Amino acid sequence: MDFSIENAKSFVRMLSMTLGSYAEVTLSDTNHYLIVENPILPEKVAGTPIGDDERYFLENIELSKLPFVVNYKSLLPNMTKLRSSTYFFKDDNTGEIEYMLTVSINVDQMLHVRTLIDHFINGNTLEKSKQQKEINHTPKLNFSLPTIIDNIIAEGEKRYSTTVARMTMKEKQSLIREMFARGVFLIKGAVVEVSVKLGNSEATVYRYLKELENKEKRQ
């Protein structure tokens, strides 16, 4: 493919200057970061190995077929919330990913700004219900991901007096909705783990998650 690292460097720099210091912009190949502008973590520099997100795209056959992936959420080890989008540069002959350009927004900073704006508009602090909503959307990392999912499934089996294998699609959707509310899907690999434990395809889980995200935006 006609790909110039020098041109890419200029493009990445332009993006970082346009989006500002809260937006990290990176360019990587399939192994290492080549360019890092406005790093959210200081240890992420050119030459360091790619992160979990990039590796996940390379390993996931369905996602690697897409031209790009937008607005996916992730957590850094220090619990910083990110909203990211990645564009794939592919080999013209094989269609395989060669380079990835990623823009990641530090959502924690935006949430703080939103809180200040709400305070000035409403004349008071956030209501307890809104605070609780934010808490529920933060992953509970006291246990491993499989344990968290198993606990939610066990609650559902007790609630519906059946096993997960015998649940209807609506009942399974209620479990996914509960996991979404508790922030399970902010943890890397959650969709794969949930699809296996519920006995549904990853595409089915992704489709319902998209519906939940759209519904949340309308509220």
C-alpha positions as CSV (number, residue, x, y, z in Angstrom):
1,M,0.0,0.0,0.0
2,D,1.1,3.6,-0.5
3,F,1.9,4.5,3.0
4,S,4.5,7.1,4.2
5,I,5.5,7.2,7.8
6,E,6.6,10.8,7.4
7,N,3.2,11.8,6.1
8,A,1.5,9.8,8.9
9,K,3.6,11.6,11.5
10,S,2.4,15.0,10.1
11,F,-1.2,13.7,10.1
12,V,-1.0,12.4,13.7
13,R,0.6,15.7,14.8
14,M,-2.2,17.7,13.1
15,L,-4.8,15.6,14.8
16,S,-3.3,16.0,18.2
17,M,-3.0,19.7,17.9
18,T,-6.6,20.0,16.6
19,L,-8.1,17.8,19.3
20,G,-6.1,19.2,22.2
21,S,-4.2,17.7,25.1
22,Y,-7.0,15.5,26.4
23,A,-6.8,13.5,23.2
24,E,-4.1,10.9,22.8
25,V,-3.2,10.1,19.2
26,T,-1.1,7.0,18.3
27,L,0.1,5.2,15.2
28,S,1.3,1.7,15.5
29,D,2.2,-1.3,13.4
30,T,1.2,-4.8,14.5
31,N,3.8,-4.9,17.3
32,H,4.9,-1.5,18.5
33,Y,3.8,2.2,18.7
34,L,5.5,4.2,16.1
35,I,4.1,7.7,17.1
36,V,2.5,8.8,20.4
37,E,1.2,12.3,20.8
38,N,-0.3,13.6,24.1
39,P,0.2,10.3,25.9
40,I,-2.3,9.7,28.7
41,L,0.2,7.4,30.4
42,P,3.8,8.7,30.4
43,E,5.2,5.3,29.8
44,K,3.5,5.0,26.5
45,V,6.1,6.2,24.0
46,A,7.2,5.3,20.5
47,G,8.8,1.8,20.5
48,T,6.7,0.4,23.4
49,P,4.6,-2.7,22.6
50,I,1.0,-2.1,21.4
51,G,-1.7,-2.3,24.1
52,D,-4.6,-4.7,24.7
53,D,-7.0,-2.8,22.3
54,E,-4.7,-3.1,19.3
55,R,-3.9,-6.7,20.0
56,Y,-7.6,-7.5,20.4
57,F,-8.3,-6.0,17.0
58,L,-5.6,-8.1,15.4
59,E,-6.9,-11.3,17.0
60,N,-10.6,-10.7,16.4
61,I,-11.3,-11.9,12.8
62,E,-14.7,-10.0,12.5
63,L,-13.4,-6.7,13.8
64,S,-10.2,-6.9,11.7
65,K,-12.4,-6.9,8.6
66,L,-13.8,-3.5,9.4
67,P,-12.2,-0.3,8.0
68,F,-12.4,1.3,11.5
69,V,-13.9,0.9,15.0
70,V,-15.3,4.0,16.7
71,N,-16.3,5.0,20.2
72,Y,-15.3,1.9,22.1
73,K,-14.7,2.2,25.8
74,S,-11.8,0.9,27.9
75,L,-10.1,1.3,31.2
76,L,-6.4,2.0,31.9
77,P,-4.7,0.2,34.8
78,N,-5.1,3.4,36.9
79,M,-8.9,3.2,36.3
80,T,-8.9,6.2,33.9
81,K,-11.9,5.8,31.5
82,L,-11.3,6.2,27.8
83,R,-13.4,6.5,24.7
84,S,-11.4,5.6,21.6
85,S,-11.6,5.2,17.8
86,T,-9.2,3.2,15.6
87,Y,-8.6,3.4,11.9
88,F,-7.0,0.4,10.1
89,F,-4.4,0.8,7.3
90,K,-4.5,-2.5,5.4
91,D,-2.4,-4.2,2.8
92,D,-4.1,-3.7,-0.6
93,N,-3.5,-7.3,-1.6
94,T,-4.2,-9.4,1.5
95,G,-6.5,-7.0,3.4
96,E,-4.6,-7.6,6.6
97,I,-4.0,-4.8,9.1
98,E,-0.6,-3.2,8.8
99,Y,-1.0,0.0,10.8
100,M,-3.5,1.4,13.3
101,L,-4.2,5.0,14.0
102,T,-6.0,5.5,17.4
103,V,-7.6,8.6,19.0
104,S,-8.3,8.1,22.7
105,I,-10.2,10.7,24.8
106,N,-9.7,11.0,28.5
107,V,-13.4,10.7,29.6
108,D,-12.7,11.3,33.3
109,Q,-11.8,14.9,32.5
110,M,-15.0,15.3,30.5
111,L,-17.1,13.9,33.3
112,H,-15.6,16.4,35.7
113,V,-16.5,19.2,33.3
114,R,-20.0,17.9,32.9
115,T,-20.4,17.9,36.7
116,L,-19.3,21.5,36.9
117,I,-21.7,22.5,34.1
118,D,-24.6,20.7,35.7
119,H,-23.8,22.4,39.0
120,F,-23.9,25.9,37.4
121,I,-27.0,25.2,35.4
122,N,-29.0,23.6,38.1
123,G,-27.7,25.5,41.1
124,N,-26.9,22.4,43.1
125,T,-24.7,19.3,43.1
126,L,-25.6,16.1,41.3
127,E,-28.5,14.3,42.9
128,K,-27.8,11.1,44.7
129,S,-29.5,9.0,42.0
130,K,-27.1,10.4,39.4
131,Q,-24.1,9.8,41.6
132,Q,-25.3,6.2,42.0
133,K,-25.6,5.8,38.3
134,E,-22.0,6.8,37.8
135,I,-21.0,4.3,40.6
136,N,-22.9,1.5,38.9
137,H,-21.1,2.2,35.6
138,T,-17.7,1.7,37.2
139,P,-16.4,-1.9,37.0
140,K,-16.2,-3.8,40.3
141,L,-12.7,-5.1,40.1
142,N,-12.6,-6.9,43.5
143,F,-13.1,-10.2,41.7
144,S,-11.9,-11.5,38.3
145,L,-14.0,-10.8,35.2
146,P,-15.4,-14.4,35.0
147,T,-16.4,-14.3,38.7
148,I,-18.3,-11.0,38.2
149,I,-20.2,-12.5,35.2
150,D,-20.9,-15.7,37.0
151,N,-22.3,-13.8,40.0
152,I,-24.7,-11.9,37.8
153,I,-25.8,-15.0,35.9
154,A,-26.4,-16.8,39.3
155,E,-28.6,-13.9,40.4
156,G,-30.5,-14.2,37.1
157,E,-30.9,-18.0,37.5
158,K,-32.3,-17.5,40.9
159,R,-34.6,-14.6,39.8
160,Y,-36.0,-16.6,36.8
161,S,-35.9,-20.1,38.6
162,T,-34.1,-21.6,35.7
163,T,-30.6,-22.3,34.3
164,V,-28.9,-19.9,31.9
165,A,-29.0,-22.6,29.2
166,R,-32.8,-22.6,29.4
167,M,-33.3,-18.8,29.6
168,T,-35.3,-17.0,26.9
169,M,-33.5,-14.3,24.8
170,K,-35.3,-11.6,26.8
171,E,-34.1,-13.1,30.1
172,K,-30.5,-13.2,28.7
173,Q,-30.9,-9.6,27.6
174,S,-31.8,-8.7,31.1
175,L,-28.5,-10.2,32.3
176,I,-26.6,-8.3,29.7
177,R,-28.5,-5.1,30.7
178,E,-27.4,-5.7,34.4
179,M,-23.8,-6.3,33.3
180,F,-23.9,-3.1,31.3
181,A,-25.2,-1.2,34.3
182,R,-22.5,-2.5,36.5
183,G,-19.7,-1.6,34.0
184,V,-18.7,-5.1,33.1
185,F,-18.3,-4.2,29.4
186,L,-15.7,-1.6,30.3
187,I,-13.3,-4.5,31.1
188,K,-11.3,-5.8,28.2
189,G,-12.5,-9.2,26.9
190,A,-16.0,-9.0,28.6
191,V,-18.0,-9.4,25.4
192,V,-16.2,-12.7,24.5
193,E,-16.6,-14.0,28.1
194,V,-20.3,-13.1,28.2
195,S,-21.0,-14.6,24.8
196,V,-19.5,-17.9,25.9
197,K,-21.2,-18.1,29.3
198,L,-24.7,-17.1,27.8
199,G,-24.3,-19.4,24.8
200,N,-24.8,-16.5,22.3
201,S,-22.6,-15.2,19.5
202,E,-20.4,-12.2,20.1
203,A,-22.4,-10.4,17.4
204,T,-25.6,-10.9,19.3
205,V,-24.1,-9.4,22.5
206,Y,-22.6,-6.5,20.5
207,R,-25.9,-5.8,18.9
208,Y,-27.8,-5.6,22.2
209,L,-25.1,-3.5,23.7
210,K,-25.4,-1.0,20.9
211,E,-29.2,-0.8,21.6
212,L,-28.4,-0.1,25.3
213,E,-25.9,2.6,24.4
214,N,-28.4,4.3,22.0
215,K,-31.1,4.1,24.7
216,E,-28.7,5.7,27.3
217,K,-27.8,8.5,24.9
218,R,-31.6,9.4,24.5
219,Q,-32.1,9.6,28.3
